[in-house]
């Protein structure tokens, strides 16, 4: 008796990240379990297109939609699949790949396809900032401001993001925020306020190192004003999962909060910037999205551990290269400002 195959739709963003999408297509034909799955492939043609493609897949009861792209593509796909029977799978090929990294999905497309073949499913939480859904992080302040600069840069990648961070960081003025939760109302002067459903922005930059996708809570990280001398320590702690130990950091957990600022401005959700009113409302919705995740066997594989360790080393290396590149050749003004402030 023939077993009915599960259906998959692959949604490919042809312009995300740096991966060769033709190579991924070759891998699909070679690696997907043809006895288990039947599939089709759809390319996105514009921003927001992945949302409608994924929505159509859910309406037609397709079992799995695979986002082949970065966090922006994953967000577009995921928000169409929440509270449906269709699961999200990921072949990471973006600039940051925050959700994939948190879920321990390898950056190697071949191994990511192995996870899809295993077909292990979990159900994760998601967040809402005003009317926008997010799966990794959202926030106000400097990270949202840099997301806006990054979106307008015309060039992707970690180096571009770090370049914008370095260029804008010394000029950015912290704001005073009023934060309301079930426990009360508090005021903070802050460089940024990040709310993490997942633990990281992407590229293994852990802004909420203890966040999980299934605990029903947001991990809120408040970075208070700091000096130039604090930057190296903050940067190092961001990448080694200890930023919550810094004296400039305040953290708490909640399932809902409101943030009031002095005026309207930019916020971000999964790295995408959008303008919002001065009042910002953020909440966590439990058990909203089915996802295909690595099996315990796969996670325990020593090769994956080595792969993640190498990713960490590469992340630190790229960060140092970006800093040196900016200081030595791209922005001598930073040196002058640093000298004056020191």
JOBELLIN-V449328 format. One record per backbone hydrogen bond with DSSP energy under -1.0 kcal/mol. NH is the residue of the N-H (numbers start at 1). CO is the residue of the C=O. E is the energy in kcal/mol with one decimal. If there is no record, write none. Layout:
BEGIN
NH,CO,E ; NH,CO,E
END
This chain:
BEGIN
6,36,-2.5 ; 8,38,-2.1 ; 9,64,-2.3 ; 10,40,-2.7 ; 11,66,-3.2 ; 12,42,-2.4 ; 13,68,-2.5 ; 16,13,-1.0 ; 24,20,-1.4 ; 25,21,-2.2 ; 26,22,-2.0 ; 27,23,-2.1 ; 28,24,-2.3 ; 29,25,-2.0 ; 30,26,-1.5 ; 31,27,-3.6 ; 32,28,-1.9 ; 34,32,-1.0 ; 36,33,-1.1 ; 37,33,-2.3 ; 38,6,-2.4 ; 40,8,-1.8 ; 42,10,-3.0 ; 44,12,-2.4 ; 49,46,-1.8 ; 52,48,-1.0 ; 53,49,-2.1 ; 54,50,-2.5 ; 55,51,-2.2 ; 56,52,-2.1 ; 57,53,-1.7 ; 58,54,-2.4 ; 59,55,-2.3 ; 60,56,-1.5 ; 61,58,-1.6 ; 62,57,-2.6 ; 64,7,-1.9 ; 65,87,-2.9 ; 66,9,-2.9 ; 67,89,-2.8 ; 68,11,-3.1 ; 74,70,-2.6 ; 75,71,-2.4 ; 76,72,-2.1 ; 77,73,-2.5 ; 78,74,-3.3 ; 79,75,-2.4 ; 80,77,-1.1 ; 81,78,-1.3 ; 83,288,-3.2 ; 84,81,-1.4 ; 87,63,-2.7 ; 88,290,-2.9 ; 89,65,-2.5 ; 91,67,-2.3 ; 93,69,-2.1 ; 101,97,-2.4 ; 102,98,-2.3 ; 103,99,-2.3 ; 104,101,-1.2 ; 105,100,-2.9 ; 112,108,-2.1 ; 113,109,-2.1 ; 114,110,-1.3 ; 115,111,-1.4 ; 116,112,-1.5 ; 117,113,-2.3 ; 118,114,-1.7 ; 119,115,-1.8 ; 122,291,-2.6 ; 124,289,-2.9 ; 125,213,-3.4 ; 126,285,-2.3 ; 127,134,-3.1 ; 128,283,-2.5 ; 129,132,-2.9 ; 130,281,-3.4 ; 132,129,-2.2 ; 134,127,-2.6 ; 138,195,-1.8 ; 139,268,-1.8 ; 140,193,-2.0 ; 142,191,-2.5 ; 145,141,-2.2 ; 146,142,-2.8 ; 147,143,-1.9 ; 148,144,-1.8 ; 149,145,-1.8 ; 150,146,-3.1 ; 151,147,-2.4 ; 152,148,-1.3 ; 153,150,-1.3 ; 161,157,-1.9 ; 162,158,-2.8 ; 163,159,-2.3 ; 164,160,-2.3 ; 165,161,-2.2 ; 166,162,-2.6 ; 167,163,-2.5 ; 168,164,-2.2 ; 169,165,-1.9 ; 172,168,-1.2 ; 175,190,-1.9 ; 177,188,-3.4 ; 178,260,-2.6 ; 179,186,-3.5 ; 180,258,-2.8 ; 181,184,-2.7 ; 184,181,-1.4 ; 186,179,-2.8 ; 188,177,-2.6 ; 190,175,-3.1 ; 191,223,-3.7 ; 192,223,-1.2 ; 193,140,-2.5 ; 194,221,-2.8 ; 195,138,-3.1 ; 196,219,-2.8 ; 197,136,-3.0 ; 198,136,-2.1 ; 201,205,-2.3 ; 203,96,-2.6 ; 205,202,-1.5 ; 206,238,-2.7 ; 207,205,-1.2 ; 208,199,-2.5 ; 211,208,-2.2 ; 218,254,-3.4 ; 219,196,-2.5 ; 220,252,-3.1 ; 221,194,-3.1 ; 222,250,-3.3 ; 223,192,-2.4 ; 224,248,-2.9 ; 230,227,-1.4 ; 231,228,-1.2 ; 234,230,-2.5 ; 235,231,-2.8 ; 236,232,-2.3 ; 237,233,-2.8 ; 238,234,-2.0 ; 239,235,-1.1 ; 240,236,-1.2 ; 242,237,-1.9 ; 245,242,-2.1 ; 246,243,-1.6 ; 249,246,-1.7 ; 250,222,-2.4 ; 252,220,-1.6 ; 254,218,-1.7 ; 257,282,-2.7 ; 258,180,-2.1 ; 259,280,-3.1 ; 260,178,-2.6 ; 261,278,-1.8 ; 265,276,-2.1 ; 267,274,-2.6 ; 268,139,-2.0 ; 269,272,-2.0 ; 270,137,-3.4 ; 272,269,-1.9 ; 274,267,-2.4 ; 276,265,-2.9 ; 280,259,-3.1 ; 282,257,-2.9 ; 283,128,-2.2 ; 284,255,-2.5 ; 285,126,-3.4 ; 288,124,-1.9 ; 289,124,-2.0 ; 291,122,-2.9 ; 292,88,-2.8 ; 293,120,-2.4 ; 299,295,-2.3 ; 300,296,-2.1 ; 305,301,-1.4 ; 306,302,-2.3 ; 307,303,-2.3 ; 308,304,-2.5 ; 309,305,-2.2 ; 310,306,-2.3 ; 311,307,-2.0 ; 312,308,-2.0 ; 313,309,-2.1 ; 314,310,-2.8 ; 315,311,-2.4 ; 316,312,-2.2 ; 317,313,-2.4 ; 318,314,-2.8 ; 319,315,-2.3 ; 320,316,-2.5 ; 321,317,-2.5 ; 322,318,-2.3 ; 323,319,-2.2 ; 324,320,-2.7 ; 325,321,-2.7 ; 326,322,-2.3 ; 327,323,-2.5 ; 328,324,-3.0 ; 329,325,-2.1 ; 330,325,-1.6 ; 331,326,-2.5 ; 334,331,-1.4 ; 336,332,-1.8 ; 337,333,-2.5 ; 338,334,-2.9 ; 339,335,-2.6 ; 340,336,-2.3 ; 341,337,-2.4 ; 342,338,-1.9
END
